[in-house]
Amino acid sequence: MIIGGVVLAIVIAFVIAIVAGGSKDSGSSDTTKAPSSDGSVSAGENQPVEVVGEALEALPESGGDSTIGLTAPTLNGYAFDGSNLSVTPGDGNPYMLVFLAHWCAHCNREIPRLIEWQATGAIPADLQIIGVSTGVANDRPNYPPSQWVVEKGWPWPVMADSEAMDAARAYGISGYPFFAIVGADGKVKVRGSGELEIDQLNQIVDFALSS
């Protein structure tokens, strides 16, 4: 019972933790281009994102998360190089989405921790981890994000969000980094914002995928 209480406490802290983050450059206009007639797009720091399904409400600063158990929206988007990249909840695979901003100090500290987590071999083999680069601002540190993720050694696929942050808004982000874990059944299991240590990642993922 003590272990269960510790896990529950960590999950609750994870869900309600909010790390304030900025948004896109307020002085810029939305330059995300729609796909061409054949569905292709060119390389870019922002890419169009199609959201299929109901967007999730923003994660509240306190209290429970009303989206737990709801069907997560599908994201049909692109990587920085213009190749197709989708998140399709309910396809039989669990997903862990990690929303990152290139200028966010917390994100810059969390990425090495996630890479170290991978090196431990503790990540479930079927868990699909996808980064989402959002909140892009060309006047802030570590721009462009396409180069930033390479320099940081990010090992998983990265979806480039639209300048309007369609992907981020669809998952109700409240700060950076923002995590959303979706079960193989397509339902939201956990959402939260902030830096996490490896032991916390292990306990939260285990809890999420067993629920």
Secondary structure, DSSP 8 states (H G I E B T S, - for coil): -HHHHHHHHHHHHHHH-------S-TTS--------TTS-----SS---EEES-------SSS--TTTTSB--EEEEE-TTS-EEEE-TTSS--EEEEEE-TT-HHHHHHHHHHHHHHHTT-S-TT-EEEEEE-S--TTSTT--HHHHHHHHT--S-EEE--TT-HHHHHTT--SSSEEEEE-TTSBEEEEEES---HHHHHHHHHHHHH-
